[in-house]
Amino acid sequence: MKHAIAILFLINLFCFSEESAIQITPESKVIVYSNYFWAPCKEAKALLQSRGIEYEEIKITFSRKKTEELAKLSGGTISVPQLIIDGKYFGGLKKLKTYFSNIK
């Protein structure tokens, strides 16, 4: 039991330190995987714009190739929006909102 707890602690420590390493600044290279006419995608892009952050948008709507690309980058997630920050998978709209709510 002690070993299992220690392993879980180390996994959480690694995961949280990796996430906190990703910073979104106006200098960041941001890629937003999105879909046509999808409100959460529009919301994510508006949130980035409101913070002065430019982004490249990749629409996966009718592209199996782009969907597969997203799945590889995100570890299997193909729901949109999904963000790649400076070449690292960041997450979706919920994580973006949480990130900015913690930044003053």
C-alpha positions as CSV (number, residue, x, y, z in Angstrom):
1,M,0.0,0.0,0.0
2,K,2.8,2.4,0.8
3,H,4.4,1.8,-2.5
4,A,1.2,2.4,-4.4
5,I,0.7,5.7,-2.6
6,A,4.3,6.7,-3.3
7,I,3.9,5.9,-7.0
8,L,0.7,7.9,-7.2
9,F,2.4,10.8,-5.5
10,L,5.2,10.8,-8.0
11,I,2.9,10.5,-11.0
12,N,0.9,13.5,-9.7
13,L,4.0,15.4,-9.0
14,F,5.3,14.8,-12.5
15,C,2.0,15.6,-14.2
16,F,1.4,18.9,-12.3
17,S,4.9,20.1,-12.7
18,E,4.7,19.4,-16.5
19,E,1.4,21.3,-16.7
20,S,2.6,24.2,-14.8
21,A,5.6,24.4,-17.1
22,I,3.3,25.4,-20.0
23,Q,2.9,29.2,-19.9
24,I,0.7,31.0,-22.4
25,T,2.1,34.5,-23.3
26,P,1.8,36.7,-26.3
27,E,5.1,35.2,-27.4
28,S,3.8,31.6,-27.3
29,K,3.2,29.7,-30.5
30,V,-0.4,28.7,-30.0
31,I,-2.2,26.2,-32.3
32,V,-6.0,25.8,-31.9
33,Y,-7.6,22.7,-33.3
34,S,-11.2,23.6,-34.0
35,N,-14.3,22.9,-35.9
36,Y,-16.6,25.0,-38.0
37,F,-19.6,26.6,-36.2
38,W,-18.8,25.1,-32.8
39,A,-19.4,27.6,-30.0
40,P,-16.7,26.2,-27.6
41,C,-14.1,26.8,-30.4
42,K,-15.3,30.4,-30.8
43,E,-15.1,30.9,-27.1
44,A,-11.5,29.6,-26.8
45,K,-10.4,31.8,-29.7
46,A,-12.1,34.8,-28.2
47,L,-10.5,34.1,-24.8
48,L,-7.1,34.0,-26.5
49,Q,-7.7,37.2,-28.4
50,S,-8.9,39.0,-25.3
51,R,-5.5,38.3,-23.8
52,G,-3.6,39.5,-26.9
53,I,-2.5,36.0,-27.8
54,E,-2.3,35.2,-31.5
55,Y,-2.9,31.7,-32.7
56,E,-2.9,29.4,-35.7
57,E,-6.2,27.7,-36.3
58,I,-6.4,24.2,-37.7
59,K,-9.9,23.1,-38.6
60,I,-10.5,19.3,-38.4
61,T,-14.1,19.3,-39.6
62,F,-13.7,17.5,-42.8
63,S,-10.2,16.2,-42.6
64,R,-9.3,12.8,-41.4
65,K,-5.6,13.6,-41.7
66,K,-6.0,16.7,-39.3
67,T,-8.1,14.6,-36.9
68,E,-5.5,11.9,-36.8
69,E,-2.8,14.6,-36.3
70,L,-4.7,16.0,-33.3
71,A,-5.2,12.5,-31.8
72,K,-1.4,11.9,-32.0
73,L,-0.6,15.3,-30.3
74,S,-3.2,15.0,-27.6
75,G,-2.9,11.3,-26.7
76,G,-6.1,10.3,-28.3
77,T,-8.4,13.3,-27.7
78,I,-10.3,14.5,-30.8
79,S,-12.9,16.7,-29.3
80,V,-12.4,20.4,-30.0
81,P,-11.1,22.9,-29.2
82,Q,-7.7,21.5,-28.3
83,L,-4.6,23.7,-27.9
84,I,-1.0,23.0,-28.5
85,I,1.3,25.6,-26.8
86,D,4.9,25.8,-28.0
87,G,4.7,22.3,-29.3
88,K,3.2,20.8,-26.2
89,Y,-0.3,19.5,-25.7
90,F,-2.2,21.8,-23.4
91,G,-5.8,20.8,-23.3
92,G,-9.2,22.1,-24.2
93,L,-11.5,25.0,-23.4
94,K,-12.1,24.0,-19.7
95,K,-8.4,23.9,-19.0
96,L,-7.9,27.2,-20.9
97,K,-10.5,28.9,-18.7
98,T,-9.0,27.5,-15.6
99,Y,-5.5,28.6,-16.6
100,F,-6.6,32.2,-17.2
101,S,-8.8,32.3,-14.1
102,N,-5.7,31.6,-12.1
103,I,-3.7,34.3,-13.9
104,K,-4.4,37.8,-12.8
